[in-house]
Amino acid sequence: MATTEPDADWHGDDSSISQLRGRAFEATCLAATAFGLVSVLLLLLFVANDAFRPLSADSGWLLTYAVTVVVPLAALAVYYYRLDEPAGEVAYVTSGLPVVGVLLTGGFAVMFIELLSILEWFALVTSLVAAGGLIVAHGRLRPNAALERLVVLFGAPIVTVLGTPPAQFNWLVTDLAAALGVDFGLYHRVISLREVLLRLPYVPTNWLLLLGTLVAPLAVAGGVFVARRCDSRRAGFAVVGATLVGALVGLVTGPALGIGYGGWMLLVAFVALPVGVYVEGVVRRREGVRGLAFPVTAVLGVAVGSVVVDAAGLAGPDSWIDWGFLTSATSRTAADAGIYPAMVGSIMMIIVIVLATFPVGVGAAIYLEEYAPSEGPMGKFVTLVEINIGNLAGVPSVVYGLLGLALFIRIVQWPQGSIVVAGLAVGLLILPIVIISAQEAIRSVPDSFRQASYGMGATRWQTIRQVVLPEALPGILTGTILALGRAIGETAPLLMIGAAASVRLAPNGFFDVAGMMPRQIYSWSSELEPAFRHGVLAAGVITLLAVLLVMNATAIVIRNRYQRE
Amino acid sequence: MTRDPNRDVSRRKFLAGGLAGVTALSGCVQNTRRDAWGGGSGDDGGGGDGLSGQVIVKGSSTVFPISDTMAEEFMEDHGNVNVTVDPTGSGGGFENWFCAGDSDLNGSSRPITDAEVDQCATNDVEPIEFQVAGDALTAAVNNDAEWVECMSFEELRQIWSDNDVTRWSDVREDWPDRKLELYGPASTSGTFDWFNEHVVGEEIEHTTDYQPTEEDETIVRGIRDNEGGMGYFGYAYYSSNSEAVKAIDIKVEVDEECTPPTLPNAKDGSYPMARPLFLYVAESALQREEVYEYVRYYLEQAETDVVQDIGYVPSSAEQRDENLAKLEEVAG
């Protein structure tokens, strides 16, 4: 083969080659990117302006907070960025942790207020722990009894949480018998550990239960973490002790602050404990200690600002989003309208969606990618199925709403507009998306990994469980989360399944009729008063976006964690 | 066919088995304990008395503002009763919800039809009628349409029936040669039914060449943005949008006096498009205390300024007493 002279094919220095087309293409791509991003940004700013109305504040108010909060924080941020990067990370974490902690506190508080009493929580947690203990104990005692373990794995939670046979099974049998005209009912069953706990004549008071099942485990986890890090058991005990004492103080201070001892204990467990553990590490390592100035400055700035504003009598912005909006129900008067019941409804709907679609979607994806035949007539059939899953992902959401109406309301006879119906209808909508993205994630695991695993004598099940799934999990989670983001904003299926326009009570269970955020926003959009369509609507949109961002952020954290390991 | 409530419940619960985890979470969670939470975090704190349960209100979007206001005020006193209100249109509410036994109350801007009564009867739903308020159905045009101030029923009929009138000049020759852009309620709406029956005429077809919607707000927006726009809707929607569109006066015959749509004119009956608004209650639902209490509150308040503030004619004191007597009689 003849070698060509290298310079014969090289045109780079030849000015006769035009680069114009390439440049023009690049510019077009840039313009497309900029156009998309800028229009979305402008839209968001527009909505945020309607929701917060910063310009309705006195200019003195804006100026005060600019001087006490914005300027010092900006200066610090620039300093960290330029001169002290480790401190920057510390600043980032110490201001982020409390926010996440407060959100968690809010979530748990809503759960305790609307869904579970503390006693029910205690019973559920204890039963789940007992089930876990049984499974672990069985694994220790009889490590080789695989079939037995399978039975224990599914049986233990049934015995401890659901009872034997589960109440639902009893209803099924009794119902079937009644349908056949036989008066036969399974009226007797062994109640579960959970139910036993609920029926105990004497139970510890609520604060003791909360302390034992929520604060103490977290305190112990924090203590173990610190003890390992410092290599000192004393430090660990100190953390546990300090947390418990801090939580107990809440019995007095909580009610005084108006958040109850429950609110205080949750704050101690979710905010004070993690922040304390993190700060302790920073101080002891003496790395980036200056970063601690950031949250301190922020708190001081807000405090000083509010004192000045109060003294000077300056009015803040007349924002649509405020504490009242987040904690009250919708109203006929725009100023009183809130989104609380709808927010609880939406979050509960997401729980149903996750429980329903994640196992089904990921299971289907694993089967299609790892087990389904790829050759012969069956292979053709599988290809057909996959193509149609793709088609299903493109079916309009109204159609899924109708499907939900027909299936869950007309046939199954679940209550119209209830959370479980909404969750399952929207779950069906995102199921194809979950399957496809999970398939993509599994497909992206290199085949060489599987071959290597088989080469070491692993079975297919072991390969999937130990090699493929851990590798694919971050991708699966990303896809699922993006799909959930779509789910929480879906409106059309909710209209189809009869979600009501105005619901003023937050749901207490999954079969309750509930409001949901997109439905609430839609009904505000057709209100008579312009204040609804401009102010309250914008506030609702911002809240929906915030919930979405929190969900995505949580998911990204989970994903990164798996990726690291 | 009768339903056995116990069976129904157990069936639901059994089906919940598929979501065992969820039910395990939801458990039996009727009583929430607020002592641990300072009582301030709930939406429905305070005001809770012994009464609890659920009242489902569907029906006319015209009656929706009244029902929703009543729901809000009722729930201030009865914090554990969940009154949900949803505008589905009068007919849509009867057909899909009320007569199917899925809702307790149905607001309606027209009396129930015989077909709907029959449908209800097949499901053992017996509707009880209460007249709760009055409305001045309002026809409106764009603010810039200075050529029209008043219309007769005949002219409305020409515009809104299914014929070849498509331009303003087709109706009156001195009106401009501009396309008629029509916006109106969808055929599931009681407003549509009333207008069709009383103005267009039952034997004449209502036009299909218009923008039908269940959201009266959309009608207002359509008229506002089109100089040749015209539409009709409940008075409340006009009174809160009186700057956006122009209401036109109405007369029945060409040689009569024009009457503007106002609440006093609707009350004394001089406005030709005044119409009553109804609330229908399922007799069986009235046996439930929360439904009974809500309806009683509704009928009592329907006589007060609350209704006037929304933009409707409150029921008279005699009307209210009649309604309450009827309620007592039915509820036993």
HADDOCK unambig.tbl for C-alpha pairs under 7 A between the chains (distance, minus, plus):
assign (segid A and resid 113 and name CA) (segid B and resid 32 and name CA) 5.88 0.50 0.50
assign (segid A and resid 113 and name CA) (segid B and resid 33 and name CA) 6.79 0.50 0.50
assign (segid A and resid 113 and name CA) (segid B and resid 34 and name CA) 6.59 0.50 0.50
assign (segid A and resid 114 and name CA) (segid B and resid 32 and name CA) 6.60 0.50 0.50
assign (segid A and resid 115 and name CA) (segid B and resid 26 and name CA) 6.25 0.50 0.50
assign (segid A and resid 115 and name CA) (segid B and resid 29 and name CA) 6.28 0.50 0.50
assign (segid A and resid 116 and name CA) (segid B and resid 26 and name CA) 6.89 0.50 0.50
assign (segid A and resid 116 and name CA) (segid B and resid 29 and name CA) 5.98 0.50 0.50
assign (segid A and resid 117 and name CA) (segid B and resid 32 and name CA) 5.71 0.50 0.50
assign (segid A and resid 117 and name CA) (segid B and resid 33 and name CA) 6.31 0.50 0.50
assign (segid A and resid 168 and name CA) (segid B and resid 13 and name CA) 6.38 0.50 0.50
assign (segid A and resid 168 and name CA) (segid B and resid 14 and name CA) 4.52 0.50 0.50
assign (segid A and resid 168 and name CA) (segid B and resid 17 and name CA) 5.31 0.50 0.50
assign (segid A and resid 169 and name CA) (segid B and resid 14 and name CA) 6.86 0.50 0.50
assign (segid A and resid 171 and name CA) (segid B and resid 10 and name CA) 5.94 0.50 0.50
assign (segid A and resid 171 and name CA) (segid B and resid 14 and name CA) 5.53 0.50 0.50
assign (segid A and resid 172 and name CA) (segid B and resid 14 and name CA) 5.71 0.50 0.50
assign (segid A and resid 255 and name CA) (segid B and resid 38 and name CA) 6.17 0.50 0.50
assign (segid A and resid 258 and name CA) (segid B and resid 38 and name CA) 5.20 0.50 0.50
assign (segid A and resid 259 and name CA) (segid B and resid 37 and name CA) 5.62 0.50 0.50
assign (segid A and resid 259 and name CA) (segid B and resid 38 and name CA) 4.64 0.50 0.50
assign (segid A and resid 260 and name CA) (segid B and resid 35 and name CA) 7.00 0.50 0.50
assign (segid A and resid 260 and name CA) (segid B and resid 36 and name CA) 5.05 0.50 0.50
assign (segid A and resid 260 and name CA) (segid B and resid 37 and name CA) 4.44 0.50 0.50
assign (segid A and resid 260 and name CA) (segid B and resid 38 and name CA) 4.05 0.50 0.50
assign (segid A and resid 261 and name CA) (segid B and resid 36 and name CA) 5.62 0.50 0.50
assign (segid A and resid 261 and name CA) (segid B and resid 37 and name CA) 6.78 0.50 0.50
assign (segid A and resid 262 and name CA) (segid B and resid 36 and name CA) 4.80 0.50 0.50
assign (segid A and resid 262 and name CA) (segid B and resid 37 and name CA) 5.46 0.50 0.50
assign (segid A and resid 263 and name CA) (segid B and resid 37 and name CA) 5.84 0.50 0.50
assign (segid A and resid 327 and name CA) (segid B and resid 41 and name CA) 6.50 0.50 0.50
assign (segid A and resid 327 and name CA) (segid B and resid 42 and name CA) 6.71 0.50 0.50
assign (segid A and resid 327 and name CA) (segid B and resid 43 and name CA) 5.74 0.50 0.50
assign (segid A and resid 328 and name CA) (segid B and resid 43 and name CA) 4.68 0.50 0.50
assign (segid A and resid 329 and name CA) (segid B and resid 43 and name CA) 5.99 0.50 0.50
assign (segid A and resid 331 and name CA) (segid B and resid 72 and name CA) 6.70 0.50 0.50
assign (segid A and resid 332 and name CA) (segid B and resid 69 and name CA) 6.16 0.50 0.50
assign (segid A and resid 340 and name CA) (segid B and resid 43 and name CA) 6.73 0.50 0.50
assign (segid A and resid 414 and name CA) (segid B and resid 12 and name CA) 6.58 0.50 0.50
assign (segid A and resid 500 and name CA) (segid B and resid 84 and name CA) 6.31 0.50 0.50
assign (segid A and resid 500 and name CA) (segid B and resid 85 and name CA) 6.17 0.50 0.50
assign (segid A and resid 500 and name CA) (segid B and resid 86 and name CA) 4.94 0.50 0.50
assign (segid A and resid 501 and name CA) (segid B and resid 85 and name CA) 6.15 0.50 0.50
assign (segid A and resid 501 and name CA) (segid B and resid 86 and name CA) 4.74 0.50 0.50
assign (segid A and resid 502 and name CA) (segid B and resid 84 and name CA) 5.63 0.50 0.50
assign (segid A and resid 502 and name CA) (segid B and resid 85 and name CA) 5.32 0.50 0.50
assign (segid A and resid 502 and name CA) (segid B and resid 86 and name CA) 6.38 0.50 0.50
assign (segid A and resid 503 and name CA) (segid B and resid 83 and name CA) 6.87 0.50 0.50
assign (segid A and resid 503 and name CA) (segid B and resid 84 and name CA) 4.81 0.50 0.50
assign (segid A and resid 503 and name CA) (segid B and resid 85 and name CA) 6.94 0.50 0.50
assign (segid A and resid 504 and name CA) (segid B and resid 82 and name CA) 6.71 0.50 0.50
assign (segid A and resid 505 and name CA) (segid B and resid 43 and name CA) 6.99 0.50 0.50
assign (segid A and resid 505 and name CA) (segid B and resid 44 and name CA) 6.51 0.50 0.50
assign (segid A and resid 505 and name CA) (segid B and resid 82 and name CA) 5.87 0.50 0.50
assign (segid A and resid 508 and name CA) (segid B and resid 29 and name CA) 6.63 0.50 0.50
assign (segid A and resid 509 and name CA) (segid B and resid 26 and name CA) 5.18 0.50 0.50
assign (segid A and resid 510 and name CA) (segid B and resid 26 and name CA) 6.55 0.50 0.50
assign (segid A and resid 526 and name CA) (segid B and resid 215 and name CA) 6.17 0.50 0.50
assign (segid A and resid 526 and name CA) (segid B and resid 217 and name CA) 5.57 0.50 0.50
assign (segid A and resid 528 and name CA) (segid B and resid 217 and name CA) 6.73 0.50 0.50
assign (segid A and resid 528 and name CA) (segid B and resid 237 and name CA) 6.30 0.50 0.50
assign (segid A and resid 528 and name CA) (segid B and resid 240 and name CA) 6.31 0.50 0.50
assign (segid A and resid 529 and name CA) (segid B and resid 240 and name CA) 6.56 0.50 0.50
